[in-house]
Amino acid sequence: MGGDTPLIGKAHLRAFRRDIAGSTAIEFAFIGMAFVVLLLGILQFALAFMAQMYIHDAVSDAATGRTAGTYAGNRAQVKNQICGRLIAIDNCVGSLLLETQPLANYAAGSQPITGATFVAGTSGTMMLIRAKAQVITFVPGLPTLHVTGAALYTRP
């Protein structure tokens, strides 16, 4: 029973406390998940912010671009033009909510974008075009993110 006896009791605990092998992995396990979630959150919101800029530009271009007068009453063509410029929108043509109507038809308060109204308007009428789309979300637990765009224009 000489030196081959395994450490037991207090001596075993002392040896375990002094052993530092794997301590870096344990420390990373504590902060690594929080770091990864933070990084994914930053990427998700950067993607949503970029999609917001793209939808704003696409709606403005659809309202005031050189082809605005040719398809003013055709929702499908307007959707196709807007969706052709968007990024990070899943099934854009199917999920894009788009409405156009004369500015005089809107009440003073804010109104949700339902996508139900699409009125071409007459020449010289002040029109408001609004669009809303859902951004692709890849961070688990994050609520649905939407981007919106609106533009005022005079119907040619």
C-alpha positions in Angstrom: 0.0 0.0 0.0 2.8 2.4 -0.6 2.8 5.3 -3.2 0.1 3.7 -5.4 -2.8 4.8 -3.2 -5.1 7.3 -5.1 -5.6 10.7 -3.6 -8.7 10.8 -1.4 -10.5 13.4 0.6 -8.8 16.8 1.1 -5.7 16.0 -0.9 -7.8 15.1 -3.9 -9.7 18.4 -3.8 -6.4 20.4 -3.4 -5.0 18.8 -6.5 -8.2 19.5 -8.4 -8.2 23.2 -7.4 -4.6 23.6 -8.6 -5.2 22.0 -12.0 -5.8 24.8 -14.5 -6.2 22.7 -17.6 -9.4 23.6 -19.5 -10.0 26.8 -17.5 -10.1 28.9 -20.7 -12.8 26.7 -22.2 -14.9 27.0 -19.1 -14.5 30.8 -19.1 -15.5 31.0 -22.8 -18.5 28.8 -22.2 -19.8 31.4 -19.7 -19.4 34.4 -22.1 -19.3 32.7 -25.5 -23.0 32.2 -25.9 -23.8 35.8 -24.9 -21.2 37.0 -27.4 -22.6 34.9 -30.2 -26.2 36.1 -29.5 -25.0 39.7 -29.4 -23.2 39.3 -32.7 -26.2 37.7 -34.4 -28.5 40.5 -33.0 -26.2 43.2 -34.4 -26.2 41.4 -37.9 -30.0 41.0 -37.8 -30.7 44.7 -37.0 -28.1 45.8 -39.6 -29.9 43.7 -42.2 -33.3 45.2 -41.1 -31.9 48.7 -41.3 -30.5 48.1 -44.8 -33.8 46.6 -45.9 -35.5 49.7 -44.5 -33.3 52.0 -46.7 -33.9 49.8 -49.8 -37.7 49.8 -49.4 -37.7 53.6 -48.9 -35.7 54.1 -52.1 -37.7 51.5 -54.0 -41.1 53.1 -53.1 -39.8 56.6 -53.9 -38.5 55.4 -57.2 -41.8 53.7 -58.0 -43.7 56.9 -57.2 -41.5 59.4 -59.0 -39.5 57.3 -61.5 -39.7 57.7 -65.3 -42.2 54.8 -65.5 -44.5 55.9 -62.7 -47.3 57.1 -65.0 -47.4 54.0 -67.2 -48.4 51.5 -64.5 -50.0 53.7 -61.9 -53.2 51.6 -61.8 -51.4 48.2 -62.0 -50.6 46.8 -58.5 -48.7 43.8 -59.9 -46.3 45.9 -61.9 -45.7 48.3 -59.0 -45.0 45.3 -56.7 -42.6 43.8 -59.2 -40.7 47.0 -59.6 -40.4 47.5 -55.8 -39.5 43.9 -55.1 -36.9 44.0 -57.8 -34.9 46.4 -55.6 -35.4 44.9 -52.2 -33.2 42.6 -50.2 -33.8 40.3 -47.2 -37.5 40.0 -47.9 -38.9 36.5 -48.0 -41.5 36.0 -50.8 -41.6 39.7 -51.6 -44.2 39.7 -54.3 -46.5 37.6 -52.2 -46.0 39.3 -48.8 -45.5 43.0 -49.8 -48.4 45.1 -48.6 -48.9 48.0 -51.0 -51.4 50.8 -51.0 -51.8 53.9 -53.1 -54.6 56.4 -52.8 -55.1 60.2 -53.0 -53.7 62.0 -50.0 -57.0 63.6 -49.3 -58.5 60.2 -48.4 -56.2 59.8 -45.4 -57.3 60.8 -41.9 -55.0 63.0 -39.7 -53.9 60.1 -37.4 -51.6 57.3 -38.3 -53.1 54.3 -40.0 -51.7 50.8 -40.4 -50.7 49.6 -43.8 -53.2 46.9 -44.8 -52.5 46.7 -48.5 -56.3 46.8 -49.3 -56.5 50.1 -51.2 -54.9 50.7 -54.6 -56.4 53.7 -56.4 -54.7 55.1 -59.5 -55.9 58.6 -59.0 -56.4 61.2 -61.7 -53.8 63.4 -63.3 -52.5 66.2 -61.0 -53.8 64.5 -57.8 -51.4 64.3 -54.8 -51.0 60.6 -54.1 -49.5 58.6 -51.2 -47.9 55.2 -51.9 -47.1 53.1 -48.9 -45.5 49.6 -48.7 -44.7 47.2 -45.8 -42.8 43.9 -45.9 -41.5 41.4 -43.4 -37.7 41.0 -43.0 -36.1 37.6 -42.9 -35.3 36.8 -39.3 -32.5 34.4 -38.5 -32.1 35.1 -34.7 -34.2 32.7 -32.7 -36.6 34.3 -30.2 -36.6 37.7 -32.1 -40.1 39.0 -33.0 -41.1 39.6 -36.6 -39.4 42.6 -38.0 -41.2 44.8 -40.6 -39.9 47.6 -42.9 -42.1 50.3 -44.4 -41.7 52.9 -47.0 -43.9 55.8 -48.2 -43.7 58.5 -50.8 -45.8 61.5 -51.8 -46.1 62.3 -55.5 -48.3 64.1 -57.9 -49.9 61.8 -60.4 -48.7 62.6 -64.0 
